[in-house]
Amino acid sequence: MDWFFLFLLAGAAIAIWRVVYQVRRVRAMPTDDWDAKLIERLRRGGTDPFRPLELDFFVALPTREATDAVAAILATEGYAVDVRELVDSVDQPFSVHALKTMHLTADRVQASSTRLRELAAQFGGRYDGWAPGRVISDARSDV
């Protein structure tokens, strides 16, 4: 009976260790994995990672004041900013379209996504992601 109890206890300990290990592994995964997957898909599609690319970032916001504040902050950070009113959105009726030229690396894009996500949350909005624009042939990039 004692051996059976020790065997069950060892099995339970192993099961608990596996659950803890899996949870820690999932937490360690990057939160912006979508950015890395899209970059990889663009590279496979022929996008040259050594040439700068215009990236369009989108932030939806609830008020015109919040929109103007976010647009002003992004303009000082080197983004070309365009503000639009969305007639089909009730909870987030304004959008900031921020354009920035940079090399297509996961670190840079994820850093920009993280910054825009934090900025959107600070003003009660949401970050709606990014899309690739055109390839830039001259040296006007945020290298």
Rosetta blueprint (number, residue, H / E / L):
1 M L
2 D H
3 W H
4 F H
5 F H
6 L H
7 F H
8 L H
9 L H
10 A H
11 G H
12 A H
13 A H
14 I H
15 A H
16 I H
17 W H
18 R H
19 V H
20 V H
21 Y H
22 Q H
23 V H
24 R H
25 R H
26 V H
27 R H
28 A H
29 M L
30 P L
31 T L
32 D L
33 D H
34 W H
35 D H
36 A H
37 K H
38 L H
39 I H
40 E H
41 R H
42 L H
43 R H
44 R H
45 G L
46 G L
47 T L
48 D L
49 P L
50 F L
51 R L
52 P L
53 L E
54 E E
55 L E
56 D E
57 F E
58 F E
59 V E
60 A E
61 L E
62 P L
63 T L
64 R H
65 E H
66 A H
67 T H
68 D H
69 A H
70 V H
71 A H
72 A H
73 I H
74 L H
75 A H
76 T H
77 E L
78 G L
79 Y L
80 A E
81 V E
82 D E
83 V E
84 R E
85 E E
86 L L
87 V L
88 D L
89 S L
90 V L
91 D L
92 Q L
93 P L
94 F E
95 S E
96 V E
97 H E
98 A E
99 L E
100 K E
101 T E
102 M E
103 H L
104 L L
105 T L
106 A H
107 D H
108 R H
109 V H
110 Q H
111 A H
112 S H
113 S H
114 T H
115 R H
116 L H
117 R H
118 E H
119 L H
120 A H
121 A H
122 Q H
123 F L
124 G L
125 G L
126 R E
127 Y E
128 D E
129 G E
130 W E
131 A E
132 P E
133 G E
134 R E
135 V E
136 I L
137 S L
138 D L
139 A L
140 R L
141 S L
142 D L
143 V L
